[in-house]
């Protein structure tokens, strides 16, 4: 009963495509009105993301307007009190952001296992030990073992791999001013939204603090 307003086929429905690697990002440029990514939240990766998306658009003969193309990236946020650092609140930071940081390690291992891609310098300190831990896993179950606890919690045997460097490379940790500054930098480089994925148990604490201390500053 479209004539009664129950459905709407007149206005265009935006298509947002999840793209983590070069080929899927090019598909996002070829077909999408926006992209959902997972890039390091330091701003420097955005240039490479745009390159792949715009290449996909060019291959399809599309003219892509960056200002009209929505970009959303996955990460999580830990808000520290004034004058605190990650090292000061390491236990809380790991509790709130550890699952997301470890999920990035799971992803890197999958890329290495399936495609032989290097994990990058930020994992050099832990990479050999992490791979050794998984060596005896049943090959028919390795895909399940890799993602155990994925984006929910950190498995006890994986806690030793949760370094400050891994958290800093994948999550946004800082005082409210520092978080807003990092988000502003990402915005200037073309990121419109972030989707935060806090650990399962403290998820409401994280969301409430972000809602209380970060979102009002962004709205201003």
C-alpha positions as CSV (number, residue, x, y, z in Angstrom):
1,X,0.0,0.0,0.0
2,X,2.6,2.5,-1.1
3,X,-0.1,5.1,-1.8
4,X,-0.9,5.1,1.9
5,X,2.7,5.8,2.9
6,X,3.6,2.4,4.3
7,X,6.5,2.1,1.9
8,X,8.5,4.7,-0.1
9,X,10.0,3.8,-3.5
10,X,10.2,7.4,-4.6
11,X,13.1,8.7,-2.6
12,X,16.5,7.1,-3.1
13,X,17.7,4.7,-0.5
14,X,21.4,5.2,0.3
15,X,23.7,2.2,0.0
16,X,26.6,2.0,2.5
17,X,29.2,-0.7,1.8
18,X,31.5,-2.3,4.4
19,X,35.0,-2.1,3.0
20,X,38.2,-3.0,4.9
21,X,40.6,-3.8,2.1
22,X,41.5,-2.3,-1.3
23,X,39.1,-4.4,-3.4
24,X,36.1,-3.9,-1.1
25,X,36.8,-0.2,-0.8
26,X,36.9,0.0,-4.6
27,X,33.5,-1.7,-4.7
28,X,32.3,1.0,-2.2
29,X,33.4,3.6,-4.6
30,X,31.8,1.9,-7.6
31,X,28.4,1.3,-6.0
32,X,28.1,2.9,-2.7
33,X,26.8,6.2,-1.3
34,X,29.0,5.7,1.7
35,X,31.5,3.3,3.3
36,X,31.8,1.6,6.7
37,X,35.5,1.1,7.4
38,X,37.9,0.1,10.1
39,X,41.0,2.2,9.9
40,X,43.6,3.3,12.5
41,X,42.1,6.3,14.2
42,X,45.0,8.6,13.5
43,X,43.9,10.3,10.3
44,X,46.9,9.2,8.2
45,X,45.1,6.1,6.8
46,X,42.2,8.2,5.4
47,X,44.2,9.3,2.3
48,X,44.7,5.6,1.3
49,X,41.0,4.9,1.9
50,X,39.9,7.8,-0.3
51,X,42.4,6.7,-3.0
52,X,40.8,3.2,-3.3
53,X,37.2,4.5,-3.1
54,X,37.8,7.2,-5.8
55,X,39.6,4.7,-8.0
56,X,36.5,2.4,-7.8
57,X,34.3,5.4,-8.7
58,X,36.5,6.3,-11.6
59,X,36.5,2.7,-12.9
60,X,32.7,2.9,-12.9
61,X,32.6,6.3,-14.6
62,X,31.1,7.9,-11.4
63,X,31.8,11.4,-10.3
64,X,32.2,11.1,-6.5
65,X,31.6,14.2,-4.3
66,X,33.5,13.7,-1.1
67,X,31.2,16.1,0.8
68,X,28.2,13.9,-0.1
69,X,29.9,10.5,0.5
70,X,29.4,9.3,4.1
71,X,32.4,7.7,5.7
72,X,32.1,5.8,9.0
73,X,34.8,3.9,10.8
74,X,34.8,1.3,13.6
75,X,36.8,2.0,16.7
76,X,36.1,2.5,20.4
77,X,36.7,5.3,22.9
78,X,38.0,5.4,26.4
79,X,37.6,8.8,28.1
80,X,40.2,9.5,30.8
81,X,40.0,12.1,33.6
82,X,42.1,15.3,33.3
83,X,45.8,14.7,33.4
84,X,45.4,10.9,33.2
85,X,47.2,8.8,30.6
86,X,46.7,5.4,29.3
87,X,49.5,4.1,31.5
88,X,47.8,5.6,34.6
89,X,44.5,3.8,33.9
90,X,45.9,0.7,32.1
91,X,43.5,-1.8,33.8
92,X,40.4,0.3,33.0
93,X,41.5,1.0,29.5
94,X,42.1,-2.7,28.8
95,X,38.7,-3.6,30.3
96,X,36.9,-1.0,28.2
97,X,38.8,-1.2,24.9
98,X,40.6,-4.5,25.0
99,X,38.1,-6.5,23.0
100,X,38.2,-4.1,20.1
101,X,42.0,-4.0,20.1
102,X,42.2,-7.8,20.1
103,X,39.7,-8.0,17.3
104,X,42.2,-6.0,15.2
105,X,44.8,-8.7,16.0
106,X,42.4,-11.4,15.0
107,X,41.8,-9.6,11.7
108,X,45.5,-9.2,11.1
109,X,46.1,-12.9,11.7
110,X,43.3,-13.8,9.2
111,X,44.9,-11.5,6.6
112,X,48.2,-13.2,7.2
113,X,46.8,-16.8,7.2
114,X,44.7,-16.4,4.1
115,X,46.6,-13.9,2.0
116,X,50.1,-13.8,3.5
117,X,49.9,-10.1,4.3
118,X,52.3,-8.6,6.8
119,X,50.8,-7.6,10.1
120,X,52.7,-4.3,10.2
121,X,55.2,-2.8,12.7
122,X,52.8,-2.2,15.5
123,X,52.4,-6.0,16.1
124,X,56.1,-6.9,15.7
125,X,56.7,-7.3,19.4
126,X,53.9,-9.9,19.9
127,X,53.4,-11.4,16.5
128,X,55.7,-14.5,16.7
129,X,54.3,-15.5,20.1
130,X,50.7,-15.0,19.0
131,X,51.2,-17.2,15.9
132,X,52.9,-19.8,18.0
133,X,49.9,-19.9,20.4
134,X,47.7,-20.9,17.4
135,X,50.0,-23.4,15.8
136,X,48.4,-26.5,17.4
137,X,44.8,-25.4,16.6
138,X,42.8,-27.8,14.5
139,X,42.9,-26.4,10.9
140,X,39.2,-27.1,10.5
141,X,38.4,-25.0,13.5
142,X,41.1,-22.3,13.3
143,X,38.6,-19.7,11.9
144,X,36.5,-20.2,15.1
145,X,39.4,-20.1,17.4
146,X,40.8,-16.9,16.0
147,X,37.6,-15.0,16.7
148,X,36.7,-16.4,20.1
149,X,35.7,-13.5,22.2
150,X,35.7,-11.3,19.2
151,X,34.6,-7.7,20.1
152,X,33.2,-9.0,23.4
153,X,36.0,-9.8,25.7
154,X,39.7,-10.8,25.9
155,X,40.4,-14.4,26.4
156,X,42.7,-15.1,29.4
157,X,45.4,-16.7,27.2
158,X,45.4,-13.6,24.9
159,X,45.6,-11.0,27.6
160,X,49.4,-10.9,27.3
161,X,49.2,-9.7,23.7
162,X,47.1,-6.6,24.7
163,X,49.8,-4.0,24.7
164,X,49.6,-0.3,25.1
165,X,50.8,0.1,21.5
166,X,48.1,-2.1,20.1
167,X,45.4,-0.2,22.0
168,X,46.8,3.2,21.0
169,X,46.9,2.1,17.3
170,X,43.3,0.9,17.2
171,X,41.3,2.8,19.8
172,X,40.9,6.5,20.8
173,X,42.0,6.9,24.4
174,X,42.4,10.3,26.1
175,X,40.9,13.0,28.1
176,X,37.7,14.6,26.7
177,X,39.7,17.4,25.1
178,X,42.2,14.9,23.5
179,X,39.4,12.7,22.2
180,X,37.5,15.7,20.6
181,X,40.8,16.9,19.1
182,X,41.4,13.5,17.5
183,X,37.9,13.3,16.2
184,X,38.2,16.8,14.7
185,X,41.4,15.7,12.9
186,X,39.6,12.6,11.5
187,X,36.7,14.8,10.4
188,X,39.1,17.2,8.5
189,X,40.5,14.2,6.7
190,X,37.0,13.1,5.5
191,X,35.6,10.9,8.2
192,X,32.0,11.7,9.0
193,X,31.1,9.2,11.7
194,X,32.6,6.7,14.0
195,X,30.9,3.5,15.3
196,X,32.2,2.6,18.8
197,X,32.4,-1.0,19.9
198,X,33.3,-1.2,23.6
199,X,33.9,-4.4,25.4
200,X,30.7,-6.3,26.3
201,X,30.6,-6.0,30.1
202,X,31.4,-2.3,30.5
203,X,29.6,-1.2,27.3
204,X,27.0,0.9,29.1
205,X,29.6,2.7,31.2
206,X,31.5,3.5,28.0
207,X,28.5,4.7,26.1
208,X,27.2,6.8,28.9
209,X,30.5,8.5,29.4
210,X,30.9,9.2,25.7
211,X,27.4,10.5,25.6
212,X,28.0,12.7,28.6
213,X,31.5,14.1,27.9
214,X,32.1,13.8,24.2
215,X,28.9,14.1,22.2
216,X,27.8,17.5,23.7
217,X,31.2,19.0,22.7
218,X,30.9,17.7,19.2
219,X,27.4,19.1,18.9
220,X,28.7,22.5,19.8
